[in-house]
């Protein structure tokens, strides 16, 4: 599941009205769009500073990054959002925290921090939880992330870490 943290100048009430034509459904405080098992959800921040003119939103989606990027652009792109952070949570029932840590420790391109379970590769932070791996990119101060570039970077790093069992002899059996 991907999570995008962004800020726009449109309050939640007006955003709800603006997205009704795109078949977003209201679910509590959030706006949800579902199709074929994919979910795209926009959740406004609960608290806001009175002096702040922007409104914060968390956008969650599962499925392809192309589909999520398209829906983000369709729903919030016209508002010139400032994207402060993007996160990907990978849940794997077969891998526990120790399995993830062993995998990360054997790879020299992933740099460990002083705190156990936190790594970095380039601008991506990697946090190991119980049976979950969290990959995140945060924007520098007063900067905004580029959505598709960041989504592809997170996806690429997860593909590099994705646990796969490799059977050396399965290749020869599939040919025969």
C-alpha positions in Angstrom: 0.0 0.0 0.0 1.3 3.4 -1.0 0.8 6.6 1.1 1.3 10.1 -0.3 1.3 13.1 2.0 0.5 16.3 0.2 -0.8 19.8 0.8 -3.2 21.8 -1.4 -5.2 25.1 -1.0 -8.6 23.5 -1.2 -10.5 22.6 2.0 -12.0 19.1 2.3 -15.6 20.3 1.8 -14.8 21.8 -1.5 -12.7 18.9 -2.6 -15.6 16.5 -1.9 -17.8 18.6 -4.2 -15.1 18.8 -6.9 -14.6 15.0 -7.0 -18.3 13.9 -7.0 -18.2 13.9 -10.9 -15.3 11.4 -10.7 -17.4 8.8 -8.8 -15.6 9.2 -5.5 -17.7 7.9 -2.6 -17.7 9.5 0.8 -16.7 7.2 3.6 -16.5 9.0 6.9 -14.2 12.0 6.4 -12.4 10.4 3.4 -13.1 10.0 -0.3 -12.8 6.6 -1.8 -12.6 5.3 -5.3 -12.7 1.5 -5.9 -12.5 -0.7 -9.0 -11.4 -4.3 -9.7 -9.8 -4.7 -6.2 -7.9 -1.5 -6.4 -8.6 1.3 -3.9 -7.7 4.9 -4.0 -8.5 6.9 -0.8 -8.0 10.6 0.1 -8.1 11.3 3.8 -7.8 14.9 5.1 -5.6 15.7 8.1 -7.6 16.0 11.4 -5.8 19.0 12.7 -4.7 22.2 10.9 -3.1 25.4 12.0 -5.5 28.3 11.8 -2.8 30.5 10.2 -2.0 27.9 7.5 -3.7 28.5 4.1 -3.1 24.9 2.9 -4.9 21.7 3.8 -3.1 18.4 4.3 -4.2 15.1 2.8 -3.0 11.5 3.0 -3.6 9.6 -0.2 -3.6 5.8 0.0 -3.7 3.4 -2.9 -2.9 -0.2 -3.8 -2.3 -1.5 -7.3 0.0 -0.3 -9.9 2.0 2.9 -9.6 0.8 4.0 -13.0 -2.9 3.7 -11.9 -2.2 5.4 -8.6 -0.3 8.2 -10.3 -3.1 8.7 -12.9 -5.8 8.9 -10.1 -3.7 11.3 -8.1 -3.2 13.6 -11.1 -6.9 13.3 -11.9 -8.1 14.1 -8.4 -5.5 16.4 -6.9 -3.1 17.3 -9.8 -5.0 20.4 -10.9 -4.5 21.9 -7.4 -0.7 22.0 -7.7 -0.1 19.8 -4.7 3.0 20.0 -2.6 4.1 16.4 -2.0 6.0 16.1 1.3 6.4 12.4 1.6 5.7 9.1 -0.1 5.7 5.7 1.6 5.3 2.1 0.6 4.4 -0.6 3.2 5.2 -4.1 2.1 3.5 -6.8 4.1 4.9 -10.3 3.9 3.5 -13.0 6.1 6.4 -15.4 5.3 9.1 -12.9 6.4 9.6 -11.8 9.9 11.7 -9.0 11.3 14.8 -11.1 11.6 14.5 -12.4 8.0 14.3 -8.8 6.7 17.3 -7.7 8.9 19.4 -10.7 7.6 18.6 -9.8 4.0 19.4 -6.1 4.5 22.7 -6.8 6.4 24.0 -9.0 3.5 23.5 -6.3 0.9 26.2 -3.7 0.9 24.2 -1.1 -1.0 21.8 -0.6 1.9 23.5 1.5 4.6 22.5 0.8 8.2 21.9 3.7 10.7 22.8 3.7 14.3 19.3 2.4 15.2 18.7 -1.3 14.5 16.2 -1.9 11.8 16.7 1.4 9.9 18.6 1.5 6.6 19.0 3.9 3.7 19.7 3.6 0.0 20.1 6.8 -1.8 17.2 9.1 -0.6 15.0 6.1 0.4 14.7 5.3 4.1 14.0 1.6 4.9 12.4 0.7 8.2 11.9 -2.9 9.3 8.9 -3.7 11.4 7.5 -7.2 12.5 6.5 -8.7 9.2 6.5 -5.4 7.3 9.0 -3.4 5.4 8.4 0.4 5.1 10.1 2.3 2.3 9.8 6.1 2.4 11.0 9.2 0.7 10.7 12.7 2.4 11.0 16.0 0.6 13.7 18.5 1.6 12.5 21.6 3.4 10.4 23.9 1.2 10.6 21.4 -1.7 8.1 19.0 -3.3 8.7 15.5 -4.5 8.0 14.5 -8.1 5.3 11.9 -7.8 6.1 9.3 -10.6 9.8 9.6 -10.1 9.5 8.9 -6.4 6.9 6.1 -6.9 9.2 4.3 -9.4 12.2 4.7 -7.1 10.3 3.1 -4.2 9.0 0.3 -6.4 12.5 -0.3 -7.8 14.0 -0.7 -4.3 11.2 -3.0 -3.2 11.7 -5.2 -6.3 15.4 -5.4 -5.4 14.4 -6.6 -1.9 11.4 -8.7 -2.7 12.0 -12.1 -1.2 11.9 -14.8 -3.8 12.8 -18.5 -3.5 15.1 -19.6 -6.3 15.3 -23.3 -7.2 18.3 -23.9 -9.4 16.8 -27.1 -10.8 13.4 -25.8 -11.6 14.7 -24.2 -14.7 15.8 -27.4 -16.3 12.5 -29.2 -15.4 10.4 -26.5 -17.0 12.3 -26.8 -20.3 11.9 -30.6 -20.5 
